[in-house]
Amino acid sequence: MTAPGPSSAIAVSRELDRVMRADRGRLLAILAAGLRDLGLAEEVLHDAAISALAHWGRSGLPASPQAWLLQVARRKAIDRLRAAGRDGRKAQALAALTADEAAPDARDIPDERLRLIFACCHPALEPKSRVALTLRTVCGLTTPEIARAFLDAEATMGQRISRAKAKIAAAGIPFAVPEPEHWPERLETVLTTIYLIFTTGYVAGPQEPRDLCLEAEYLIRLVDRLRPGEAEIEGALAMMLLTGARRAARIGPDGASLPPGDQDRRLWDAARIAEGRAVLARAMERRRPGPFQIKAAIADCQMADPGPDWPQIAALYGALLRHEPTPVIRLNAAVALAEAGEQAQGLAIVETLGDSLWDYQPWHAARAALLAATGAPEAAAAAYREAIARAATPAEAMFLQARLARLAPS
């Protein structure tokens, strides 16, 4: 191979950037599993990347840049562990790294990212930290990008991520796929984390520099590929495909958000809908029902022709309540019941949720709509104003303002 030489510094930099974007997660997963320290794994991989800029510029690109980075990172980790002394955990990591470093240069790097995902999504970490750490380590988002997505200060998000890494190390959280008896409960945590990433991106819209909906889709496809045949993984993928297919239509020409029944169906992504329905059908054929499959079925029913199939959606929410008996799911079930024709019953259920959901903006919006539908315009107007004040986005506020303006005067 011809050495690039000093004049090819830009080419070397571009190749390193490409490799780190494509394979950072795989390399980090292997290092973290051996070191049992995510923070140290990130540091030595960063150091190896810096070394690559100089070495590849002098000697040319290696046959396998990924294997080169992995080997150099392992050597740097060995140097650090030897300098730091040997407690029990460090001695084990040092022994494993030494054996790996002495092995022949492997061109086929194994994909250990499922281990990394399960560590980042461990129940011992609080939900927001799981999301942030997964985006940082597996997806490779920068701390400023993650902070922007969650409307946090960069320093605050950096501290959150650092604390999460420290907790993984201190608690000895394993970089491993759970044993069969723990798989269902841990898988739910992983899927919920990825779902939170998706919903954060869906609410933020496609104008963000990194599309979190696509990051979530990347993660769920990765989990599906690394652990095929799991109905709930397929259900989560189907849900994201079916919901994401409507993104281009969820904001109207006037800038206000639109529910699925009011959207321009010509803007829906037909290819994603077709794939989502096929994946959902495959999941349901496994006869292992779960909450993500039900959520995918709800998303599908919202796109029924000529409009949402509200009786079926109400029935599906009844099934979902058996898996997730939370106030938010009860709220959604009540709205579906009202849309199916039982408005008074839906409103009665919504009113019982006031104590637990007063700080939840969609409760105020749902209550306003049902008060308006049952002939209480003054109470509906007050509820709409509360919902508008709590709206997360200008598009949502505009939608609610239009509903408020349509109320008949008392």
Contacts in CASP RR format, 6 or more apart in sequence:
PFRMAT RR
TARGET T0000
AUTHOR 0000-0000-0000
METHOD contacts of the structure
MODEL  1
MTAPGPSSAIAVSRELDRVMRADRGRLLAILAAGLRDLGLAEEVLHDAAI
SALAHWGRSGLPASPQAWLLQVARRKAIDRLRAAGRDGRKAQALAALTAD
EAAPDARDIPDERLRLIFACCHPALEPKSRVALTLRTVCGLTTPEIARAF
LDAEATMGQRISRAKAKIAAAGIPFAVPEPEHWPERLETVLTTIYLIFTT
GYVAGPQEPRDLCLEAEYLIRLVDRLRPGEAEIEGALAMMLLTGARRAAR
IGPDGASLPPGDQDRRLWDAARIAEGRAVLARAMERRRPGPFQIKAAIAD
CQMADPGPDWPQIAALYGALLRHEPTPVIRLNAAVALAEAGEQAQGLAIV
ETLGDSLWDYQPWHAARAALLAATGAPEAAAAAYREAIARAATPAEAMFL
QARLARLAPS
1 60 0 8 1.000
1 61 0 8 1.000
1 63 0 8 1.000
2 60 0 8 1.000
3 57 0 8 1.000
3 58 0 8 1.000
3 59 0 8 1.000
3 60 0 8 1.000
4 11 0 8 1.000
4 12 0 8 1.000
4 56 0 8 1.000
4 57 0 8 1.000
4 60 0 8 1.000
4 61 0 8 1.000
5 57 0 8 1.000
5 58 0 8 1.000
5 60 0 8 1.000
6 57 0 8 1.000
8 57 0 8 1.000
9 53 0 8 1.000
9 57 0 8 1.000
12 52 0 8 1.000
12 53 0 8 1.000
12 56 0 8 1.000
12 57 0 8 1.000
12 60 0 8 1.000
12 61 0 8 1.000
13 53 0 8 1.000
15 56 0 8 1.000
15 61 0 8 1.000
15 65 0 8 1.000
16 49 0 8 1.000
16 52 0 8 1.000
16 53 0 8 1.000
16 56 0 8 1.000
16 65 0 8 1.000
19 65 0 8 1.000
19 66 0 8 1.000
19 69 0 8 1.000
20 49 0 8 1.000
21 140 0 8 1.000
23 66 0 8 1.000
23 109 0 8 1.000
24 45 0 8 1.000
24 140 0 8 1.000
25 113 0 8 1.000
25 116 0 8 1.000
25 137 0 8 1.000
25 138 0 8 1.000
25 140 0 8 1.000
26 66 0 8 1.000
26 109 0 8 1.000
26 111 0 8 1.000
26 112 0 8 1.000
26 113 0 8 1.000
27 45 0 8 1.000
27 66 0 8 1.000
27 69 0 8 1.000
27 70 0 8 1.000
27 73 0 8 1.000
27 109 0 8 1.000
28 38 0 8 1.000
28 41 0 8 1.000
28 42 0 8 1.000
28 45 0 8 1.000
28 116 0 8 1.000
28 137 0 8 1.000
29 111 0 8 1.000
29 112 0 8 1.000
29 113 0 8 1.000
29 115 0 8 1.000
29 116 0 8 1.000
29 175 0 8 1.000
30 70 0 8 1.000
30 109 0 8 1.000
30 110 0 8 1.000
30 112 0 8 1.000
31 41 0 8 1.000
31 44 0 8 1.000
31 45 0 8 1.000
31 70 0 8 1.000
31 73 0 8 1.000
31 74 0 8 1.000
31 77 0 8 1.000
32 38 0 8 1.000
32 39 0 8 1.000
32 41 0 8 1.000
32 115 0 8 1.000
32 116 0 8 1.000
32 119 0 8 1.000
32 137 0 8 1.000
32 175 0 8 1.000
33 112 0 8 1.000
33 115 0 8 1.000
33 116 0 8 1.000
33 175 0 8 1.000
33 176 0 8 1.000
34 93 0 8 1.000
34 96 0 8 1.000
34 97 0 8 1.000
34 100 0 8 1.000
34 175 0 8 1.000
35 41 0 8 1.000
35 44 0 8 1.000
35 77 0 8 1.000
35 93 0 8 1.000
35 97 0 8 1.000
36 89 0 8 1.000
36 92 0 8 1.000
36 93 0 8 1.000
36 169 0 8 1.000
36 172 0 8 1.000
36 174 0 8 1.000
36 175 0 8 1.000
37 93 0 8 1.000
37 169 0 8 1.000
38 119 0 8 1.000
38 133 0 8 1.000
38 137 0 8 1.000
38 165 0 8 1.000
38 168 0 8 1.000
38 169 0 8 1.000
39 165 0 8 1.000
39 169 0 8 1.000
40 77 0 8 1.000
40 80 0 8 1.000
41 73 0 8 1.000
41 77 0 8 1.000
42 137 0 8 1.000
42 165 0 8 1.000
43 80 0 8 1.000
44 73 0 8 1.000
44 74 0 8 1.000
44 76 0 8 1.000
44 77 0 8 1.000
44 80 0 8 1.000
45 69 0 8 1.000
45 73 0 8 1.000
47 72 0 8 1.000
47 73 0 8 1.000
47 76 0 8 1.000
48 69 0 8 1.000
48 70 0 8 1.000
48 72 0 8 1.000
48 73 0 8 1.000
48 76 0 8 1.000
49 69 0 8 1.000
51 72 0 8 1.000
51 76 0 8 1.000
52 65 0 8 1.000
52 68 0 8 1.000
52 69 0 8 1.000
52 72 0 8 1.000
56 62 0 8 1.000
56 65 0 8 1.000
62 68 0 8 1.000
63 107 0 8 1.000
64 105 0 8 1.000
64 107 0 8 1.000
66 109 0 8 1.000
67 105 0 8 1.000
67 106 0 8 1.000
67 107 0 8 1.000
67 109 0 8 1.000
70 106 0 8 1.000
70 109 0 8 1.000
71 101 0 8 1.000
71 105 0 8 1.000
74 97 0 8 1.000
74 100 0 8 1.000
74 101 0 8 1.000
75 101 0 8 1.000
77 93 0 8 1.000
77 97 0 8 1.000
78 94 0 8 1.000
78 97 0 8 1.000
78 98 0 8 1.000
78 101 0 8 1.000
81 90 0 8 1.000
81 93 0 8 1.000
81 94 0 8 1.000
81 97 0 8 1.000
82 94 0 8 1.000
84 90 0 8 1.000
86 94 0 8 1.000
111 226 0 8 1.000
112 175 0 8 1.000
113 138 0 8 1.000
113 222 0 8 1.000
113 226 0 8 1.000
114 177 0 8 1.000
114 222 0 8 1.000
114 223 0 8 1.000
114 226 0 8 1.000
114 227 0 8 1.000
115 175 0 8 1.000
115 176 0 8 1.000
115 177 0 8 1.000
116 137 0 8 1.000
116 138 0 8 1.000
116 175 0 8 1.000
117 134 0 8 1.000
117 138 0 8 1.000
117 190 0 8 1.000
117 219 0 8 1.000
117 222 0 8 1.000
117 223 0 8 1.000
118 175 0 8 1.000
118 176 0 8 1.000
118 177 0 8 1.000
118 178 0 8 1.000
118 186 0 8 1.000
118 190 0 8 1.000
119 168 0 8 1.000
119 173 0 8 1.000
119 174 0 8 1.000
119 175 0 8 1.000
119 176 0 8 1.000
120 130 0 8 1.000
120 133 0 8 1.000
120 134 0 8 1.000
120 137 0 8 1.000
120 138 0 8 1.000
120 164 0 8 1.000
120 168 0 8 1.000
120 193 0 8 1.000
121 130 0 8 1.000
121 134 0 8 1.000
121 186 0 8 1.000
121 189 0 8 1.000
121 190 0 8 1.000
121 193 0 8 1.000
122 130 0 8 1.000
122 168 0 8 1.000
122 173 0 8 1.000
122 186 0 8 1.000
122 189 0 8 1.000
123 185 0 8 1.000
123 186 0 8 1.000
123 189 0 8 1.000
124 167 0 8 1.000
124 171 0 8 1.000
124 173 0 8 1.000
125 133 0 8 1.000
125 164 0 8 1.000
125 167 0 8 1.000
125 168 0 8 1.000
127 192 0 8 1.000
127 193 0 8 1.000
127 196 0 8 1.000
128 150 0 8 1.000
128 160 0 8 1.000
129 160 0 8 1.000
129 161 0 8 1.000
129 163 0 8 1.000
129 164 0 8 1.000
130 164 0 8 1.000
130 189 0 8 1.000
130 193 0 8 1.000
131 150 0 8 1.000
131 193 0 8 1.000
131 196 0 8 1.000
131 197 0 8 1.000
131 200 0 8 1.000
132 146 0 8 1.000
132 150 0 8 1.000
132 157 0 8 1.000
132 160 0 8 1.000
132 161 0 8 1.000
132 164 0 8 1.000
133 161 0 8 1.000
133 164 0 8 1.000
133 165 0 8 1.000
134 193 0 8 1.000
134 194 0 8 1.000
134 197 0 8 1.000
134 219 0 8 1.000
135 141 0 8 1.000
135 145 0 8 1.000
135 146 0 8 1.000
135 149 0 8 1.000
135 197 0 8 1.000
135 212 0 8 1.000
135 215 0 8 1.000
136 142 0 8 1.000
136 143 0 8 1.000
136 146 0 8 1.000
136 161 0 8 1.000
138 219 0 8 1.000
138 222 0 8 1.000
139 215 0 8 1.000
139 218 0 8 1.000
139 219 0 8 1.000
141 149 0 8 1.000
141 210 0 8 1.000
141 215 0 8 1.000
143 154 0 8 1.000
143 157 0 8 1.000
143 158 0 8 1.000
143 161 0 8 1.000
144 154 0 8 1.000
145 209 0 8 1.000
145 210 0 8 1.000
146 152 0 8 1.000
146 157 0 8 1.000
146 161 0 8 1.000
147 153 0 8 1.000
147 154 0 8 1.000
147 156 0 8 1.000
147 157 0 8 1.000
147 158 0 8 1.000
148 208 0 8 1.000
148 209 0 8 1.000
149 200 0 8 1.000
149 201 0 8 1.000
149 204 0 8 1.000
149 208 0 8 1.000
149 210 0 8 1.000
149 212 0 8 1.000
150 157 0 8 1.000
150 200 0 8 1.000
152 160 0 8 1.000
167 173 0 8 1.000
177 183 0 8 1.000
177 227 0 8 1.000
178 186 0 8 1.000
178 187 0 8 1.000
187 230 0 8 1.000
187 232 0 8 1.000
187 233 0 8 1.000
188 232 0 8 1.000
188 291 0 8 1.000
190 223 0 8 1.000
191 220 0 8 1.000
191 223 0 8 1.000
191 232 0 8 1.000
191 233 0 8 1.000
191 236 0 8 1.000
191 292 0 8 1.000
194 216 0 8 1.000
194 219 0 8 1.000
194 220 0 8 1.000
194 223 0 8 1.000
194 236 0 8 1.000
195 216 0 8 1.000
195 236 0 8 1.000
195 239 0 8 1.000
195 240 0 8 1.000
195 292 0 8 1.000
197 212 0 8 1.000
197 215 0 8 1.000
197 216 0 8 1.000
197 219 0 8 1.000
198 212 0 8 1.000
198 213 0 8 1.000
198 216 0 8 1.000
198 217 0 8 1.000
198 240 0 8 1.000
198 243 0 8 1.000
200 212 0 8 1.000
201 208 0 8 1.000
201 211 0 8 1.000
201 212 0 8 1.000
201 213 0 8 1.000
201 216 0 8 1.000
202 212 0 8 1.000
202 213 0 8 1.000
202 243 0 8 1.000
202 244 0 8 1.000
202 247 0 8 1.000
203 392 0 8 1.000
203 393 0 8 1.000
204 212 0 8 1.000
205 213 0 8 1.000
205 247 0 8 1.000
206 213 0 8 1.000
206 247 0 8 1.000
213 240 0 8 1.000
213 244 0 8 1.000
213 247 0 8 1.000
216 240 0 8 1.000
217 237 0 8 1.000
217 240 0 8 1.000
217 241 0 8 1.000
220 233 0 8 1.000
220 236 0 8 1.000
220 237 0 8 1.000
220 240 0 8 1.000
221 237 0 8 1.000
223 233 0 8 1.000
224 230 0 8 1.000
224 233 0 8 1.000
224 234 0 8 1.000
224 237 0 8 1.000
227 233 0 8 1.000
229 286 0 8 1.000
231 283 0 8 1.000
231 284 0 8 1.000
231 286 0 8 1.000
231 288 0 8 1.000
231 289 0 8 1.000
231 290 0 8 1.000
231 293 0 8 1.000
232 283 0 8 1.000
232 288 0 8 1.000
232 290 0 8 1.000
232 291 0 8 1.000
232 292 0 8 1.000
232 293 0 8 1.000
233 292 0 8 1.000
234 279 0 8 1.000
234 280 0 8 1.000
234 282 0 8 1.000
234 283 0 8 1.000
234 286 0 8 1.000
234 293 0 8 1.000
235 279 0 8 1.000
235 280 0 8 1.000
235 283 0 8 1.000
235 292 0 8 1.000
235 293 0 8 1.000
235 295 0 8 1.000
235 296 0 8 1.000
236 292 0 8 1.000
236 296 0 8 1.000
237 276 0 8 1.000
237 279 0 8 1.000
238 276 0 8 1.000
238 277 0 8 1.000
238 279 0 8 1.000
238 280 0 8 1.000
238 283 0 8 1.000
238 293 0 8 1.000
238 296 0 8 1.000
238 299 0 8 1.000
238 300 0 8 1.000
239 292 0 8 1.000
239 295 0 8 1.000
239 296 0 8 1.000
239 299 0 8 1.000
241 272 0 8 1.000
241 273 0 8 1.000
241 275 0 8 1.000
241 276 0 8 1.000
241 279 0 8 1.000
242 272 0 8 1.000
242 273 0 8 1.000
242 276 0 8 1.000
242 277 0 8 1.000
242 280 0 8 1.000
242 296 0 8 1.000
242 299 0 8 1.000
242 300 0 8 1.000
242 303 0 8 1.000
243 299 0 8 1.000
244 269 0 8 1.000
244 272 0 8 1.000
245 268 0 8 1.000
245 269 0 8 1.000
245 270 0 8 1.000
245 272 0 8 1.000
245 273 0 8 1.000
245 276 0 8 1.000
245 303 0 8 1.000
246 260 0 8 1.000
246 263 0 8 1.000
246 268 0 8 1.000
246 269 0 8 1.000
246 303 0 8 1.000
247 269 0 8 1.000
248 267 0 8 1.000
248 268 0 8 1.000
248 269 0 8 1.000
249 258 0 8 1.000
249 263 0 8 1.000
249 264 0 8 1.000
249 265 0 8 1.000
249 267 0 8 1.000
249 268 0 8 1.000
250 257 0 8 1.000
250 258 0 8 1.000
250 263 0 8 1.000
251 257 0 8 1.000
251 258 0 8 1.000
251 395 0 8 1.000
252 258 0 8 1.000
252 264 0 8 1.000
254 398 0 8 1.000
255 394 0 8 1.000
255 395 0 8 1.000
255 398 0 8 1.000
256 395 0 8 1.000
256 398 0 8 1.000
256 399 0 8 1.000
256 401 0 8 1.000
256 402 0 8 1.000
257 393 0 8 1.000
257 395 0 8 1.000
257 396 0 8 1.000
257 398 0 8 1.000
257 399 0 8 1.000
258 399 0 8 1.000
260 302 0 8 1.000
260 303 0 8 1.000
260 307 0 8 1.000
260 308 0 8 1.000
261 302 0 8 1.000
261 307 0 8 1.000
261 308 0 8 1.000
265 303 0 8 1.000
268 303 0 8 1.000
273 303 0 8 1.000
276 296 0 8 1.000
276 300 0 8 1.000
277 300 0 8 1.000
279 296 0 8 1.000
280 293 0 8 1.000
280 296 0 8 1.000
280 297 0 8 1.000
280 300 0 8 1.000
283 293 0 8 1.000
283 296 0 8 1.000
284 293 0 8 1.000
289 319 0 8 1.000
290 323 0 8 1.000
291 320 0 8 1.000
291 323 0 8 1.000
291 324 0 8 1.000
294 316 0 8 1.000
294 319 0 8 1.000
294 320 0 8 1.000
294 323 0 8 1.000
295 320 0 8 1.000
297 316 0 8 1.000
298 313 0 8 1.000
298 316 0 8 1.000
298 317 0 8 1.000
298 320 0 8 1.000
301 308 0 8 1.000
301 309 0 8 1.000
301 312 0 8 1.000
301 313 0 8 1.000
301 316 0 8 1.000
302 308 0 8 1.000
302 313 0 8 1.000
304 312 0 8 1.000
308 339 0 8 1.000
310 336 0 8 1.000
310 339 0 8 1.000
310 340 0 8 1.000
310 341 0 8 1.000
311 340 0 8 1.000
313 336 0 8 1.000
313 339 0 8 1.000
313 340 0 8 1.000
314 333 0 8 1.000
314 336 0 8 1.000
314 337 0 8 1.000
314 339 0 8 1.000
314 340 0 8 1.000
317 329 0 8 1.000
317 332 0 8 1.000
317 333 0 8 1.000
317 336 0 8 1.000
317 337 0 8 1.000
318 333 0 8 1.000
320 329 0 8 1.000
320 333 0 8 1.000
321 329 0 8 1.000
321 330 0 8 1.000
321 333 0 8 1.000
327 353 0 8 1.000
327 356 0 8 1.000
327 357 0 8 1.000
327 360 0 8 1.000
328 357 0 8 1.000
328 360 0 8 1.000
328 362 0 8 1.000
330 349 0 8 1.000
330 353 0 8 1.000
331 350 0 8 1.000
331 353 0 8 1.000
331 357 0 8 1.000
331 360 0 8 1.000
331 362 0 8 1.000
331 363 0 8 1.000
331 366 0 8 1.000
333 349 0 8 1.000
334 345 0 8 1.000
334 346 0 8 1.000
334 347 0 8 1.000
334 349 0 8 1.000
334 350 0 8 1.000
334 353 0 8 1.000
334 366 0 8 1.000
335 346 0 8 1.000
335 350 0 8 1.000
335 366 0 8 1.000
335 369 0 8 1.000
335 370 0 8 1.000
337 345 0 8 1.000
337 346 0 8 1.000
337 349 0 8 1.000
338 345 0 8 1.000
338 346 0 8 1.000
338 347 0 8 1.000
338 370 0 8 1.000
338 373 0 8 1.000
343 370 0 8 1.000
343 373 0 8 1.000
343 374 0 8 1.000
344 374 0 8 1.000
346 370 0 8 1.000
347 367 0 8 1.000
347 370 0 8 1.000
347 371 0 8 1.000
347 373 0 8 1.000
347 374 0 8 1.000
350 363 0 8 1.000
350 366 0 8 1.000
350 367 0 8 1.000
350 370 0 8 1.000
351 367 0 8 1.000
353 363 0 8 1.000
354 363 0 8 1.000
357 363 0 8 1.000
361 387 0 8 1.000
361 390 0 8 1.000
361 391 0 8 1.000
361 392 0 8 1.000
362 387 0 8 1.000
364 383 0 8 1.000
364 384 0 8 1.000
364 386 0 8 1.000
364 387 0 8 1.000
364 390 0 8 1.000
365 383 0 8 1.000
365 384 0 8 1.000
365 387 0 8 1.000
365 400 0 8 1.000
367 383 0 8 1.000
368 380 0 8 1.000
368 381 0 8 1.000
368 383 0 8 1.000
368 384 0 8 1.000
368 386 0 8 1.000
368 387 0 8 1.000
368 400 0 8 1.000
368 403 0 8 1.000
368 404 0 8 1.000
369 380 0 8 1.000
369 403 0 8 1.000
371 377 0 8 1.000
371 379 0 8 1.000
371 380 0 8 1.000
371 383 0 8 1.000
372 380 0 8 1.000
372 384 0 8 1.000
372 403 0 8 1.000
372 407 0 8 1.000
377 407 0 8 1.000
377 408 0 8 1.000
377 409 0 8 1.000
377 410 0 8 1.000
378 410 0 8 1.000
380 407 0 8 1.000
381 404 0 8 1.000
381 407 0 8 1.000
384 400 0 8 1.000
384 401 0 8 1.000
384 403 0 8 1.000
384 404 0 8 1.000
384 407 0 8 1.000
385 404 0 8 1.000
387 400 0 8 1.000
388 397 0 8 1.000
388 400 0 8 1.000
388 401 0 8 1.000
388 404 0 8 1.000
391 397 0 8 1.000
391 400 0 8 1.000
END
